[in-house]
């Protein structure tokens, strides 16, 4: 290195798996920031596919190895968390969440990757999610599989798995739950016609605000999602010049278009000790005021990310059961509609 030139040093570090250097270089590790127990025991079958070749984005698809009874299964599209900066469908924690959903709901689960910041700042993640759902719609829509290449193979796999195009649920954790809301807003009451979007499952959605809330001010510095960690994600994910009221981060903010009717019911899971709790609860109240059918499931004493960090815990099991009851409300309607064909 030439005399007088300082070697690049780390200026931002996201849980040890993403580092941004002083020269703007990003360094990513393939390792996940925390480990979970491996319970991939064959009760759920899974495979990977590519849904966006141009961006190299993949999806991991899950189905119960054994179906307890004849009939179709709901479909759960899932987007991982990570502050829009880190995360992958292949992380053991994300994989475990989807294994548990697929087996215990039961359901077909599709876990989508999306482009990450700071290399791809917002709205890249939301654009990818919209493409992911359009890709899924085209493969769930009624009609014969074309049988050509990987697309026909995926369509046939979904059909063989018993996918119900009348019961699609869009879900995510943290940043992924933020994405799920914006997919509801983007597709509106029409949903993904002819596929029916029956509902949205938002697990601790990452909604911020420029004005700090009481839950934010009262959060512990040692919390998994602290104010310092959240600020780091915002610096890396937001477009240049944007603040925490950026419409994709604060759907209730001064520059946001407001909340309208969405095509399907909404479940919001909230941790009682999450620094984002106040924004999440306010979101529920405003969605209800807009005429939406919204359920709030509050888990007292739980921090942000408790589900994805410890997916095999009893509390996470209760999250799965809450999601299952929420999704089950549509089963009778779907069966009744089939009987009228």
Secondary structure, 3 states (H helix, E strand, C coil): CCCCCCCCCEEEEECCCEEEECCCCEEECCCCCCCCCCCCCCCEEEEEEEEEHHHCEEEEEEEECCCCCCCCEEEEEEECCCCCCCCCCCCHHHHHHHHHHHHHHCCEEEEECCCCCCCCCCCHHHHHHHHHHHHHHHHHCCCCCCCCHHHHHHHHHHHHCCEEEEEEEEEEECHHHHHHHHHHHHHHHHCECCECEEEEEEECCCCCCCCCCHHHHCCCCCCCCCHHHHHHHHHHHCCCCCCCCCCCCCCCCCCCCCCCCCCCEEEEEEECCCCCHHHHHHHHHHHHHCCCCEEEEEECCCCCCHHHHCCCCHHHHHHHHHHHHHHHCCHHHHHHHHHCC
